[in-house]
Amino acid sequence: QNEKDFYNLINVYADAVFHPRATSDPMVHAQEGWHLELEKIEEPLTYKGVVYNEMKGVYSSPDSLLQRDAQQSIFPDNTYGVDSGGSPVEIPNLSFEQFAEFHQKFYHPGNSRIFFAGDDDVANRLEIMDEYLKDFGPSPESKPASTIQWQKKTFDAPKKIRNPYPAGNDQPETHMIMMNWLVNDRPLTPVEEITVTILDHLLMGTSSSILYKTLMESGLGESITGGGLMSELMQGTFSAGLKG
């Protein structure tokens, strides 16, 4: 609502996005990514880092590990098959140089879309953005290299993947199981899209839905996991299973 504040915000955001300190200062990578720390001289060195510790927390959650294994098993060939946050085992292998090179390639303005909303002068907006964008040259690799490839349906039989998850000594030695399907390997038509959405609701949408109810009354587990149809990614997936 306030034009001066609006332009101040634009400058703050544009500077953070297009000239982040993380790509020029290795100390940011050390703090946010990973570094070695020594608490006491007689103790061994330990890995520390904001993102590293966050991902250690994520990887200590059985539910999170199950969802991750499910997605990575469905998408073995494209970017959905890797962890965007980073596996704690792999994070310490990432150098500052690799991080900066990745950022330069994929977080290039050529790979962005810039939106303004309001009744301010359009020429002012263009001048402000020109101050930031003029520092960059063309980057023909940015868009093609970040295109998500379609995962083809290549399985001709079910695949079984078994992985451990962390548990305390006082926790029962129970298991979690989930069945996962790749719904489509081409864009769905609007009719197909609404059809699978309705089918998902009939199967898993409520506690009285047929698949949900059957699983709960089977006595094979304590609670449902999976969530049915997931349509947030470029391709749909369907998952259903039991915990305990």
ROSE-4610 file (N, C-alpha, C; in Angstrom, 1 decimal, always signed):
// ROSE-4610
residu = [Q/Q/Q/N/N/N/E/E/E/K/K/K/D/D/D/F/F/F/Y/Y/Y/N/N/N/L/L/L/I/I/I/N/N/N/V/V/V/Y/Y/Y/A/A/A/D/D/D/A/A/A/V/V/V/F/F/F/H/H/H/P/P/P/R/R/R/A/A/A/T/T/T/S/S/S/D/D/D/P/P/P/M/M/M/V/V/V/H/H/H/A/A/A/Q/Q/Q/E/E/E/G/G/G/W/W/W/H/H/H/L/L/L/E/E/E/L/L/L/E/E/E/K/K/K/I/I/I/E/E/E/E/E/E/P/P/P/L/L/L/T/T/T/Y/Y/Y/K/K/K/G/G/G/V/V/V/V/V/V/Y/Y/Y/N/N/N/E/E/E/M/M/M/K/K/K/G/G/G/V/V/V/Y/Y/Y/S/S/S/S/S/S/P/P/P/D/D/D/S/S/S/L/L/L/L/L/L/Q/Q/Q/R/R/R/D/D/D/A/A/A/Q/Q/Q/Q/Q/Q/S/S/S/I/I/I/F/F/F/P/P/P/D/D/D/N/N/N/T/T/T/Y/Y/Y/G/G/G/V/V/V/D/D/D/S/S/S/G/G/G/G/G/G/S/S/S/P/P/P/V/V/V/E/E/E/I/I/I/P/P/P/N/N/N/L/L/L/S/S/S/F/F/F/E/E/E/Q/Q/Q/F/F/F/A/A/A/E/E/E/F/F/F/H/H/H/Q/Q/Q/K/K/K/F/F/F/Y/Y/Y/H/H/H/P/P/P/G/G/G/N/N/N/S/S/S/R/R/R/I/I/I/F/F/F/F/F/F/A/A/A/G/G/G/D/D/D/D/D/D/D/D/D/V/V/V/A/A/A/N/N/N/R/R/R/L/L/L/E/E/E/I/I/I/M/M/M/D/D/D/E/E/E/Y/Y/Y/L/L/L/K/K/K/D/D/D/F/F/F/G/G/G/P/P/P/S/S/S/P/P/P/E/E/E/S/S/S/K/K/K/P/P/P/A/A/A/S/S/S/T/T/T/I/I/I/Q/Q/Q/W/W/W/Q/Q/Q/K/K/K/K/K/K/T/T/T/F/F/F/D/D/D/A/A/A/P/P/P/K/K/K/K/K/K/I/I/I/R/R/R/N/N/N/P/P/P/Y/Y/Y/P/P/P/A/A/A/G/G/G/N/N/N/D/D/D/Q/Q/Q/P/P/P/E/E/E/T/T/T/H/H/H/M/M/M/I/I/I/M/M/M/M/M/M/N/N/N/W/W/W/L/L/L/V/V/V/N/N/N/D/D/D/R/R/R/P/P/P/L/L/L/T/T/T/P/P/P/V/V/V/E/E/E/E/E/E/I/I/I/T/T/T/V/V/V/T/T/T/I/I/I/L/L/L/D/D/D/H/H/H/L/L/L/L/L/L/M/M/M/G/G/G/T/T/T/S/S/S/S/S/S/S/S/S/I/I/I/L/L/L/Y/Y/Y/K/K/K/T/T/T/L/L/L/M/M/M/E/E/E/S/S/S/G/G/G/L/L/L/G/G/G/E/E/E/S/S/S/I/I/I/T/T/T/G/G/G/G/G/G/G/G/G/L/L/L/M/M/M/S/S/S/E/E/E/L/L/L/M/M/M/Q/Q/Q/G/G/G/T/T/T/F/F/F/S/S/S/A/A/A/G/G/G/L/L/L/K/K/K/G/G/G]
num = [1/1/1/2/2/2/3/3/3/4/4/4/5/5/5/6/6/6/7/7/7/8/8/8/9/9/9/10/10/10/11/11/11/12/12/12/13/13/13/14/14/14/15/15/15/16/16/16/17/17/17/18/18/18/19/19/19/20/20/20/21/21/21/22/22/22/23/23/23/24/24/24/25/25/25/26/26/26/27/27/27/28/28/28/29/29/29/30/30/30/31/31/31/32/32/32/33/33/33/34/34/34/35/35/35/36/36/36/37/37/37/38/38/38/39/39/39/40/40/40/41/41/41/42/42/42/43/43/43/44/44/44/45/45/45/46/46/46/47/47/47/48/48/48/49/49/49/50/50/50/51/51/51/52/52/52/53/53/53/54/54/54/55/55/55/56/56/56/57/57/57/58/58/58/59/59/59/60/60/60/61/61/61/62/62/62/63/63/63/64/64/64/65/65/65/66/66/66/67/67/67/68/68/68/69/69/69/70/70/70/71/71/71/72/72/72/73/73/73/74/74/74/75/75/75/76/76/76/77/77/77/78/78/78/79/79/79/80/80/80/81/81/81/82/82/82/83/83/83/84/84/84/85/85/85/86/86/86/87/87/87/88/88/88/89/89/89/90/90/90/91/91/91/92/92/92/93/93/93/94/94/94/95/95/95/96/96/96/97/97/97/98/98/98/99/99/99/100/100/100/101/101/101/102/102/102/103/103/103/104/104/104/105/105/105/106/106/106/107/107/107/108/108/108/109/109/109/110/110/110/111/111/111/112/112/112/113/113/113/114/114/114/115/115/115/116/116/116/117/117/117/118/118/118/119/119/119/120/120/120/121/121/121/122/122/122/123/123/123/124/124/124/125/125/125/126/126/126/127/127/127/128/128/128/129/129/129/130/130/130/131/131/131/132/132/132/133/133/133/134/134/134/135/135/135/136/136/136/137/137/137/138/138/138/139/139/139/140/140/140/141/141/141/142/142/142/143/143/143/144/144/144/145/145/145/146/146/146/147/147/147/148/148/148/149/149/149/150/150/150/151/151/151/152/152/152/153/153/153/154/154/154/155/155/155/156/156/156/157/157/157/158/158/158/159/159/159/160/160/160/161/161/161/162/162/162/163/163/163/164/164/164/165/165/165/166/166/166/167/167/167/168/168/168/169/169/169/170/170/170/171/171/171/172/172/172/173/173/173/174/174/174/175/175/175/176/176/176/177/177/177/178/178/178/179/179/179/180/180/180/181/181/181/182/182/182/183/183/183/184/184/184/185/185/185/186/186/186/187/187/187/188/188/188/189/189/189/190/190/190/191/191/191/192/192/192/193/193/193/194/194/194/195/195/195/196/196/196/197/197/197/198/198/198/199/199/199/200/200/200/201/201/201/202/202/202/203/203/203/204/204/204/205/205/205/206/206/206/207/207/207/208/208/208/209/209/209/210/210/210/211/211/211/212/212/212/213/213/213/214/214/214/215/215/215/216/216/216/217/217/217/218/218/218/219/219/219/220/220/220/221/221/221/222/222/222/223/223/223/224/224/224/225/225/225/226/226/226/227/227/227/228/228/228/229/229/229/230/230/230/231/231/231/232/232/232/233/233/233/234/234/234/235/235/235/236/236/236/237/237/237/238/238/238/239/239/239/240/240/240/241/241/241/242/242/242/243/243/243/244/244/244]
x = [+0.8/+0.0/+0.9/+2.1/+3.0/+4.1/+4.1/+5.0/+6.5/+6.9/+8.3/+8.6/+7.8/+8.0/+8.0/+7.1/+7.1/+8.4/+9.0/+10.2/+11.4/+11.3/+12.3/+12.3/+11.1/+11.0/+11.5/+11.2/+11.7/+13.2/+13.8/+15.3/+15.8/+15.2/+15.6/+15.5/+14.4/+14.1/+15.0/+15.1/+15.9/+17.4/+17.9/+19.3/+19.5/+18.6/+18.7/+18.6/+17.8/+17.6/+18.8/+19.1/+20.1/+21.5/+21.7/+23.1/+23.2/+22.9/+23.0/+24.4/+24.7/+26.0/+26.5/+25.5/+25.9/+26.8/+26.7/+27.5/+28.9/+29.1/+30.4/+31.2/+30.5/+31.1/+31.1/+32.3/+32.3/+31.8/+31.9/+31.4/+29.9/+29.2/+27.7/+27.5/+28.2/+28.1/+28.5/+29.5/+30.0/+28.9/+28.3/+27.3/+26.0/+25.5/+24.2/+24.3/+25.4/+25.5/+26.2/+27.5/+28.2/+29.6/+30.0/+31.4/+31.8/+33.1/+33.5/+33.7/+33.3/+33.3/+34.0/+34.7/+35.4/+34.9/+34.2/+33.7/+34.8/+35.5/+36.5/+37.7/+38.9/+40.1/+40.2/+39.7/+39.8/+38.7/+37.7/+36.6/+36.9/+36.2/+36.4/+35.7/+36.1/+35.5/+34.0/+33.1/+31.7/+31.2/+30.3/+29.7/+28.6/+28.6/+27.5/+27.1/+26.0/+25.5/+24.0/+23.4/+22.0/+21.2/+21.4/+20.7/+21.0/+22.3/+22.8/+22.0/+21.8/+21.1/+19.6/+19.1/+17.6/+17.4/+18.3/+18.1/+18.3/+19.2/+19.3/+18.0/+17.3/+16.0/+15.0/+15.0/+14.1/+14.3/+15.6/+16.0/+15.8/+15.5/+15.2/+13.7/+12.9/+11.5/+11.1/+10.6/+10.2/+9.2/+8.2/+7.2/+7.8/+8.7/+9.4/+10.3/+11.0/+11.8/+10.9/+9.8/+8.9/+8.4/+8.0/+7.5/+8.6/+9.9/+11.0/+11.3/+11.4/+11.7/+10.6/+9.4/+8.3/+8.5/+8.7/+8.9/+10.1/+11.2/+12.4/+12.3/+11.5/+11.3/+10.5/+9.5/+8.6/+9.3/+10.3/+11.0/+12.5/+12.9/+14.3/+15.1/+14.5/+15.2/+15.2/+14.4/+14.4/+14.7/+14.5/+15.0/+14.1/+12.9/+12.1/+12.7/+13.7/+14.3/+15.5/+15.8/+16.8/+16.2/+16.9/+16.3/+16.8/+15.8/+16.1/+16.8/+16.5/+17.1/+18.5/+18.8/+20.1/+20.1/+20.7/+20.9/+22.0/+21.9/+22.9/+24.2/+24.1/+25.4/+26.1/+25.3/+25.9/+26.3/+25.6/+25.8/+27.3/+28.0/+29.5/+30.3/+29.8/+30.6/+30.4/+29.5/+29.3/+30.2/+31.0/+32.0/+31.3/+32.0/+31.5/+31.5/+32.5/+32.6/+31.5/+31.2/+30.0/+28.7/+28.5/+27.3/+27.2/+28.2/+28.2/+28.0/+28.6/+28.4/+27.0/+26.4/+25.0/+24.1/+24.3/+23.4/+23.6/+24.8/+25.0/+24.2/+24.2/+23.5/+22.0/+21.5/+20.1/+19.3/+19.9/+19.2/+19.6/+19.8/+20.1/+18.7/+18.8/+17.5/+16.8/+17.6/+17.0/+16.1/+16.2/+15.3/+14.2/+13.9/+13.0/+11.8/+10.8/+9.7/+9.5/+9.4/+9.3/+7.9/+7.2/+5.8/+5.8/+5.0/+4.7/+3.2/+2.7/+1.3/+1.1/+0.2/+0.0/-0.2/-0.5/-0.7/+0.4/+1.6/+2.8/+3.2/+4.1/+4.6/+5.4/+5.0/+5.7/+7.1/+7.4/+8.8/+9.7/+9.2/+10.0/+10.4/+9.4/+9.7/+10.8/+10.7/+11.7/+13.1/+13.1/+14.4/+15.0/+14.2/+14.7/+15.2/+14.4/+14.9/+16.1/+16.2/+17.4/+18.7/+18.6/+19.7/+20.3/+19.4/+19.8/+20.1/+19.3/+19.5/+20.6/+21.0/+22.1/+23.4/+23.6/+24.8/+24.9/+23.9/+23.9/+23.9/+24.6/+24.6/+23.6/+23.6/+22.7/+23.2/+22.3/+22.6/+21.8/+22.2/+21.3/+21.1/+22.0/+21.8/+20.8/+20.5/+19.7/+18.4/+17.6/+16.3/+16.3/+17.0/+17.0/+17.5/+18.5/+19.1/+18.3/+17.3/+16.4/+15.0/+14.8/+13.5/+13.4/+12.3/+12.0/+11.5/+12.3/+12.0/+10.8/+10.0/+8.9/+9.5/+9.0/+9.4/+8.5/+9.1/+8.4/+8.0/+6.9/+6.5/+7.4/+8.4/+9.3/+9.2/+8.5/+8.4/+7.4/+7.9/+6.9/+6.5/+6.9/+6.5/+6.7/+6.0/+6.2/+7.7/+8.2/+9.5/+9.4/+10.2/+10.1/+11.4/+11.2/+12.3/+12.2/+13.2/+13.2/+14.3/+13.9/+14.9/+14.6/+15.7/+15.5/+15.2/+14.6/+14.5/+14.8/+15.3/+15.8/+14.6/+14.9/+13.9/+14.6/+14.0/+14.5/+14.4/+15.1/+15.1/+13.8/+13.0/+11.7/+10.5/+10.9/+9.8/+9.6/+8.4/+8.2/+8.8/+9.2/+9.8/+8.8/+8.1/+7.0/+7.6/+6.7/+7.1/+6.1/+6.4/+5.5/+5.6/+4.5/+4.5/+3.6/+4.1/+3.3/+3.4/+2.3/+2.3/+2.2/+3.0/+3.1/+2.9/+2.2/+2.0/+2.3/+2.9/+3.0/+1.7/+0.9/-0.4/-0.3/+0.5/+0.6/+2.0/+2.3/+3.6/+3.4/+2.3/+1.9/+0.9/+0.8/-0.2/-1.6/-2.3/-3.7/-4.6/-5.7/-6.7/-7.5/-8.3/-9.1/-10.1/-10.6/-11.6/-10.9/-9.7/-8.9/-8.5/-8.2/-7.7/-8.9/-10.1/-11.2/-11.6/-11.4/-11.8/-10.9/-9.6/-8.7/-8.9/-9.3/-9.6/-10.8/-11.9/-13.1/-12.8/-12.1/-11.7/-10.9/-10.0/-9.2/-10.1/-11.1/-12.0/-12.8/-13.3/-14.1/-13.2/-11.9/-11.1/-10.5/-10.1/-9.3/-9.8/-10.8/-11.2/-11.7/-12.4/-13.0/-12.8/-13.1/-12.9/-13.8/-14.9/-15.8/-15.5/-14.5/-14.2/-13.7/-13.9/-13.8/-12.4/-11.4/-10.0/-9.6/-9.8/-9.5/-10.1/-11.4/-12.2/-11.7/-11.4/-11.0/-9.6/-8.7/-7.4/-7.5/-8.3/-8.4/-9.1/-10.0/-10.7/-10.0/-8.9/-8.1/-7.4/-7.1/-6.4/-4.9/-4.4/-3.0/-2.1/-2.7/-1.9/-2.6/-1.9/-2.5/-3.1/-2.6/-3.1/-2.7/-3.4/-3.2/-2.0/-1.3/-0.3/-0.4/+0.2/+0.2/-0.6/-1.8/-2.6/-3.3/-3.1/-3.8/-3.2/-4.0/-3.5/-2.7/-1.5/-0.7/-0.5/-1.0/-0.9/-0.1/+0.8/+1.6/+2.8/+3.2/+4.3/+3.8/+4.7/+4.3/+3.5/+3.8/+3.1/+2.4/+1.3/+0.5/+1.1/+1.0/+1.3/+0.1/+0.0/-1.0/-0.3/-0.5/+0.1/-0.8/-0.7/-1.6/-0.8/-1.0/-0.3/-0.7/+0.1/-0.2/+1.0/+0.8/+1.9/+1.6/+2.6/+2.4/+1.9]
y = [-1.2/+0.0/+1.3/+1.2/+2.3/+2.1/+3.0/+2.8/+2.7/+3.6/+3.6/+2.3/+1.8/+0.6/-0.6/-0.5/-1.5/-1.6/-0.5/-0.5/-0.9/-0.6/-1.1/-2.6/-3.1/-4.6/-5.3/-4.7/-5.2/-5.3/-4.2/-4.2/-5.3/-5.4/-6.4/-7.8/-8.1/-9.5/-9.7/-8.7/-8.9/-9.1/-8.4/-8.5/-9.9/-10.4/-11.7/-12.8/-12.7/-13.7/-13.7/-12.5/-12.5/-12.3/-11.8/-11.7/-12.2/-13.5/-14.0/-14.2/-13.9/-14.0/-15.5/-16.4/-17.8/-18.3/-17.6/-18.0/-17.4/-16.4/-15.7/-15.9/-16.3/-16.4/-17.9/-18.5/-20.0/-20.2/-19.1/-19.3/-19.6/-19.0/-19.3/-20.7/-21.3/-22.7/-23.5/-23.1/-23.9/-23.9/-22.7/-22.6/-23.3/-23.0/-23.5/-25.0/-25.3/-26.7/-27.6/-27.5/-28.4/-27.9/-28.2/-27.9/-28.9/-29.0/-29.9/-29.1/-29.7/-29.0/-29.8/-29.1/-29.8/-29.2/-29.9/-29.4/-29.5/-30.7/-30.9/-31.5/-31.2/-31.6/-33.1/-33.8/-35.2/-36.0/-35.2/-35.9/-35.8/-36.7/-36.7/-35.5/-35.1/-34.1/-34.6/-33.6/-34.0/-33.1/-33.6/-32.8/-31.9/-30.6/-29.7/-28.9/-28.2/-27.4/-27.3/-26.1/-25.9/-26.9/-27.0/-27.9/-29.4/-29.6/-30.9/-31.5/-30.6/-31.0/-31.2/-30.3/-30.4/-31.8/-32.1/-33.3/-34.6/-34.5/-35.6/-35.8/-34.7/-34.8/-35.5/-35.1/-35.6/-37.1/-37.5/-38.9/-39.8/-39.1/-39.9/-40.2/-39.7/-39.9/-41.1/-42.2/-43.3/-43.0/-42.1/-41.8/-41.0/-40.1/-39.4/-40.3/-41.3/-42.2/-43.1/-43.5/-44.3/-43.6/-42.3/-41.5/-41.3/-41.1/-40.8/-42.1/-43.2/-44.5/-44.8/-44.5/-44.7/-43.9/-42.6/-41.7/-42.1/-42.4/-42.7/-44.0/-44.9/-46.2/-46.1/-45.1/-44.9/-44.1/-43.3/-42.4/-42.7/-43.8/-44.2/-43.4/-42.8/-42.2/-40.7/-40.0/-38.6/-37.9/-36.6/-35.8/-36.1/-36.6/-37.0/-38.2/-38.8/-40.0/-39.6/-38.3/-37.9/-36.9/-36.7/-35.9/-34.4/-33.5/-32.1/-31.5/-32.0/-31.4/-32.0/-33.1/-33.7/-34.8/-36.0/-37.0/-36.6/-36.8/-36.5/-37.2/-38.3/-39.1/-38.4/-37.7/-37.1/-35.6/-34.9/-33.5/-33.1/-33.9/-33.5/-33.7/-34.3/-34.4/-33.2/-32.3/-31.1/-30.0/-29.6/-28.5/-27.2/-26.1/-24.8/-24.5/-25.0/-24.7/-25.4/-26.7/-27.4/-26.7/-26.2/-25.5/-24.2/-23.4/-22.2/-22.4/-23.4/-23.7/-24.2/-25.0/-25.4/-24.2/-23.3/-22.1/-21.2/-21.0/-20.2/-20.7/-22.0/-22.7/-22.7/-23.1/-23.4/-22.2/-21.3/-20.2/-18.9/-19.1/-18.0/-17.3/-15.9/-15.2/-15.8/-16.4/-17.0/-18.2/-18.6/-19.7/-19.2/-17.9/-17.3/-16.7/-16.4/-15.6/-14.5/-13.3/-12.1/-11.5/-11.4/-10.8/-9.6/-8.6/-7.4/-7.3/-6.7/-6.4/-5.1/-4.3/-2.9/-1.9/-0.7/+0.4/+1.4/+1.0/+1.8/+1.9/+2.8/+3.0/+1.8/+1.3/+0.1/+0.4/+1.6/+1.9/+1.9/+2.2/+2.2/+0.7/-0.2/-1.6/-2.1/-1.8/-2.3/-1.7/-0.4/+0.1/-0.5/-0.8/-1.5/-2.8/-3.6/-5.0/-5.0/-3.9/-3.9/-3.7/-3.0/-2.8/-4.2/-5.2/-6.5/-7.4/-7.4/-8.3/-8.0/-6.8/-6.4/-7.0/-7.6/-8.2/-9.6/-10.1/-11.5/-11.6/-12.6/-12.8/-14.0/-14.4/-15.5/-16.8/-17.7/-19.1/-20.1/-20.5/-21.4/-22.8/-23.2/-24.5/-24.5/-23.3/-23.3/-24.0/-23.6/-24.2/-25.6/-26.0/-27.4/-28.3/-27.9/-28.8/-29.0/-28.1/-28.2/-28.7/-29.1/-29.7/-31.1/-31.4/-32.7/-33.6/-34.7/-35.7/-36.6/-37.1/-38.0/-39.3/-39.8/-41.2/-42.2/-43.0/-44.0/-45.2/-45.9/-47.1/-48.3/-48.6/-49.6/-50.9/-51.0/-52.2/-53.2/-54.4/-55.4/-56.4/-56.1/-56.9/-56.0/-56.3/-55.5/-55.6/-54.5/-54.5/-54.4/-55.1/-55.0/-54.4/-53.3/-52.6/-52.7/-53.1/-53.2/-52.3/-51.4/-50.5/-50.4/-50.3/-50.1/-48.7/-48.4/-47.1/-47.0/-45.9/-45.8/-45.9/-46.6/-46.8/-47.0/-46.5/-46.5/-47.9/-48.2/-49.5/-49.9/-48.8/-49.1/-49.2/-49.1/-49.2/-50.6/-51.0/-52.3/-52.5/-53.7/-54.0/-54.3/-53.2/-53.3/-52.8/-53.0/-52.7/-51.7/-51.1/-50.3/-50.8/-50.9/-51.4/-50.5/-50.3/-49.4/-49.9/-49.9/-50.2/-48.9/-48.8/-47.5/-47.8/-46.9/-47.0/-45.7/-45.7/-44.6/-44.5/-43.4/-43.4/-43.2/-42.2/-41.9/-41.5/-41.9/-41.5/-40.7/-40.0/-38.9/-38.0/-36.8/-35.8/-36.4/-36.2/-36.7/-35.7/-36.2/-35.3/-34.8/-33.7/-33.2/-34.2/-35.0/-36.1/-37.2/-37.6/-38.6/-38.0/-36.7/-36.1/-36.2/-35.8/-35.8/-37.2/-38.1/-39.5/-40.1/-39.9/-40.5/-39.8/-38.5/-37.8/-38.4/-38.7/-39.3/-40.7/-41.5/-42.8/-42.8/-41.9/-41.7/-41.5/-40.6/-40.3/-41.5/-42.3/-43.5/-44.5/-44.6/-45.6/-45.2/-43.9/-43.5/-42.2/-41.6/-40.2/-40.1/-41.1/-41.0/-42.3/-42.3/-43.5/-44.7/-44.3/-45.3/-45.7/-45.1/-45.4/-46.9/-47.6/-49.0/-49.5/-48.9/-49.4/-49.1/-47.8/-47.4/-48.3/-48.5/-49.3/-50.7/-51.3/-52.7/-52.9/-51.9/-52.0/-51.8/-50.9/-50.7/-51.9/-52.5/-53.7/-55.0/-55.0/-56.2/-56.8/-55.9/-56.4/-56.6/-56.2/-56.4/-55.3/-54.1/-53.0/-52.1/-51.1/-50.2/-49.0/-48.5/-47.3/-47.2/-46.4/-46.3/-45.3/-45.6/-44.7/-44.7/-43.7/-43.6/-42.4/-42.3/-41.1/-41.1/-42.3/-42.4/-41.6/-40.9/-40.2/-39.0/-38.8/-37.6/-37.0/-35.7/-35.1/-33.8/-33.6/-32.4/-32.4/-33.6/-33.7/-33.7/-33.7/-33.6/-34.9/-36.0/-37.3/-37.7/-38.3/-38.7/-40.1/-40.2/-41.5/-41.9/-43.2/-43.7/-44.6/-44.3/-45.1/-45.5/-46.7/-47.1/-48.2/-48.1/-49.1/-49.0/-49.8/-49.9/-49.7/-49.1/-49.0/-50.0/-50.5/-51.4/-52.8]
z = [+0.0/+0.0/+0.0/+0.6/+0.6/-0.4/-1.4/-2.5/-2.1/-1.1/-0.7/+0.0/+0.9/+1.5/+0.5/-0.5/-1.5/-2.3/-2.7/-3.4/-2.5/-1.2/-0.3/-0.2/-0.1/+0.0/-1.3/-2.4/-3.7/-3.7/-3.2/-3.2/-2.2/-1.1/-0.1/-0.7/-1.3/-1.9/-3.1/-4.0/-5.2/-4.9/-3.9/-3.5/-2.9/-2.1/-1.4/-2.5/-3.5/-4.5/-5.5/-6.0/-7.1/-6.7/-5.4/-4.9/-3.5/-3.3/-2.0/-1.5/-0.2/+0.3/+0.3/+0.3/+0.4/-0.8/-1.9/-3.1/-3.1/-2.2/-2.3/-1.0/+0.1/+1.4/+1.9/+1.8/+2.2/+3.7/+4.5/+5.9/+6.0/+5.0/+5.0/+4.7/+3.8/+3.4/+4.6/+5.3/+6.5/+7.6/+7.8/+8.9/+8.5/+7.3/+6.9/+6.4/+5.8/+5.2/+6.2/+6.3/+7.2/+7.6/+8.8/+9.2/+10.3/+10.6/+11.6/+12.9/+14.0/+15.3/+16.4/+17.2/+18.3/+19.7/+20.4/+21.7/+22.8/+22.9/+23.8/+23.1/+23.5/+22.8/+22.8/+23.9/+23.9/+23.2/+22.7/+22.0/+20.5/+19.7/+18.3/+17.6/+16.4/+15.6/+15.3/+15.2/+14.9/+13.8/+12.9/+11.9/+12.5/+12.1/+12.5/+11.3/+11.4/+10.4/+10.5/+10.1/+10.3/+9.4/+8.1/+7.3/+7.6/+7.9/+8.2/+9.4/+10.5/+11.7/+11.4/+10.6/+10.2/+9.5/+8.6/+7.8/+8.7/+9.7/+10.6/+11.3/+11.7/+12.3/+11.4/+10.2/+9.2/+9.0/+9.0/+8.8/+10.0/+11.1/+12.3/+12.5/+11.6/+11.7/+10.8/+11.4/+10.6/+9.5/+9.8/+8.8/+7.6/+7.9/+6.9/+6.0/+6.6/+5.8/+4.9/+5.4/+4.6/+3.4/+3.6/+2.4/+1.4/+2.0/+1.1/+0.3/+1.0/+0.3/-0.8/-0.5/-1.4/-2.7/-2.5/-3.7/-4.5/-3.8/-4.5/-5.3/-4.8/-5.4/-6.7/-6.7/-7.8/-8.9/-8.5/-9.5/-9.5/-10.0/-10.0/-11.0/-12.0/-13.1/-13.2/-12.4/-12.5/-11.2/-11.2/-10.0/-8.7/-8.9/-7.7/-7.0/-7.6/-6.9/-6.0/-5.9/-4.9/-3.9/-2.8/-1.7/-1.9/-2.1/-2.3/-1.1/+0.1/+1.3/+1.6/+1.0/+1.2/+2.2/+1.9/+2.9/+3.8/+5.1/+6.1/+5.7/+5.1/+4.7/+3.6/+2.7/+1.5/+1.8/+2.7/+2.8/+3.0/+3.9/+4.1/+2.8/+1.8/+0.6/-0.3/+0.0/-0.8/-0.5/-1.5/-1.3/-1.6/-1.1/-1.3/-2.9/-3.5/-5.0/-5.7/-5.3/-6.0/-5.7/-4.5/-4.2/-5.0/-5.0/-5.8/-7.3/-7.8/-9.3/-9.5/-8.7/-8.8/-8.8/-7.8/-7.7/-8.9/-9.4/-10.6/-11.8/-11.9/-13.0/-12.9/-11.8/-11.7/-11.1/-10.3/-9.8/-10.5/-11.8/-12.7/-13.1/-13.3/-13.6/-14.9/-15.8/-17.0/-16.6/-15.4/-14.9/-14.0/-14.0/-13.1/-13.8/-13.0/-13.4/-12.4/-12.8/-11.9/-12.1/-10.9/-10.9/-10.1/-10.5/-9.8/-9.7/-8.6/-8.5/-7.9/-8.5/-7.9/-9.0/-8.6/-9.6/-9.7/-9.3/-9.4/-10.9/-11.2/-12.6/-13.1/-14.2/-14.8/-15.1/-15.6/-15.9/-14.7/-13.5/-12.3/-12.0/-12.1/-11.9/-12.8/-14.1/-15.0/-14.7/-14.3/-14.0/-12.7/-11.7/-10.5/-10.9/-11.6/-12.0/-12.9/-13.7/-14.6/-13.8/-12.7/-11.8/-11.3/-11.1/-10.7/-11.9/-12.9/-14.0/-15.0/-15.0/-15.9/-15.6/-14.4/-14.0/-14.5/-15.1/-15.6/-17.1/-17.6/-19.1/-19.4/-20.6/-20.9/-20.3/-20.0/-19.5/-20.2/-21.4/-22.2/-21.5/-20.6/-19.9/-18.8/-18.2/-17.0/-17.1/-18.1/-18.3/-18.7/-19.8/-20.2/-19.1/-18.4/-17.4/-16.2/-16.0/-14.8/-15.1/-16.4/-16.8/-16.2/-15.5/-14.9/-16.0/-16.2/-17.2/-16.7/-17.6/-17.2/-16.9/-15.7/-15.3/-16.1/-16.9/-17.6/-16.7/-17.0/-16.3/-16.8/-16.1/-16.6/-15.8/-14.7/-13.9/-14.5/-14.8/-15.3/-14.2/-13.0/-11.8/-10.6/-9.5/-8.2/-7.7/-7.2/-6.6/-5.1/-4.3/-2.9/-2.4/-1.6/-1.0/+0.5/+1.2/+2.7/+3.3/+4.2/+4.8/+6.3/+7.1/+8.6/+8.9/+10.1/+10.6/+12.0/+12.5/+13.9/+14.9/+16.0/+17.0/+18.4/+19.4/+20.8/+21.3/+22.4/+23.1/+23.6/+24.0/+24.6/+23.6/+22.3/+21.3/+20.8/+20.5/+20.0/+18.6/+18.3/+17.0/+16.0/+15.6/+14.6/+13.3/+12.3/+10.9/+10.3/+9.2/+8.4/+7.0/+6.3/+4.9/+4.1/+2.9/+2.0/+0.6/-0.1/-1.6/-2.3/-3.4/-4.1/-5.6/-6.3/-7.7/-8.4/-9.6/-10.5/-11.3/-11.2/-11.8/-13.3/-13.7/-15.1/-15.6/-16.8/-17.4/-18.7/-18.7/-19.7/-19.0/-19.6/-19.0/-19.0/-17.9/-17.8/-18.5/-19.2/-19.7/-18.5/-18.6/-17.5/-17.0/-18.0/-17.6/-16.7/-17.2/-16.4/-15.1/-15.0/-13.7/-12.7/-13.1/-12.2/-11.8/-12.8/-12.5/-11.5/-11.5/-10.5/-9.2/-9.2/-7.9/-7.2/-8.0/-7.5/-7.0/-7.7/-7.3/-6.0/-5.9/-4.7/-3.5/-3.7/-2.6/-2.2/-3.2/-2.9/-2.2/-2.5/-1.9/-0.6/-0.4/+0.8/+1.4/+0.8/+1.3/+2.7/+3.2/+4.5/+5.2/+6.5/+7.3/+6.9/+6.1/+5.6/+4.2/+3.6/+2.2/+2.1/+1.0/+1.0/+1.3/+0.7/+0.9/+2.3/+2.8/+4.1/+5.2/+5.0/+6.0/+6.0/+4.8/+4.8/+5.4/+5.2/+5.8/+7.3/+7.8/+9.2/+10.0/+9.3/+9.9/+9.7/+9.0/+8.7/+9.9/+10.9/+12.0/+11.8/+10.6/+10.2/+10.7/+11.1/+11.6/+12.5/+13.0/+14.0/+13.4/+12.3/+11.6/+10.2/+9.4/+8.0/+7.7/+6.7/+6.2/+4.6/+4.0/+2.6/+2.0/+2.4/+2.0/+0.6/-0.1/-1.4/-2.5/-3.2/-4.4/-4.0/-4.6/-4.4/-5.7/-5.9/-7.2/-7.2/-6.2/-6.1/-7.1/-7.5/-8.4/-9.8/-10.8/-12.2/-12.6/-11.9/-12.1/-10.8/-11.0/-9.8/-9.3/-8.0/-7.3/-6.4/-6.1/-5.2/-4.2/-2.9/-1.9/-0.8/-0.3/+0.8/+1.6/+2.9/+3.7/+5.2/+6.0/+7.4/+8.3/+9.5/+10.5/+11.6/+12.3/+13.4/+13.0]
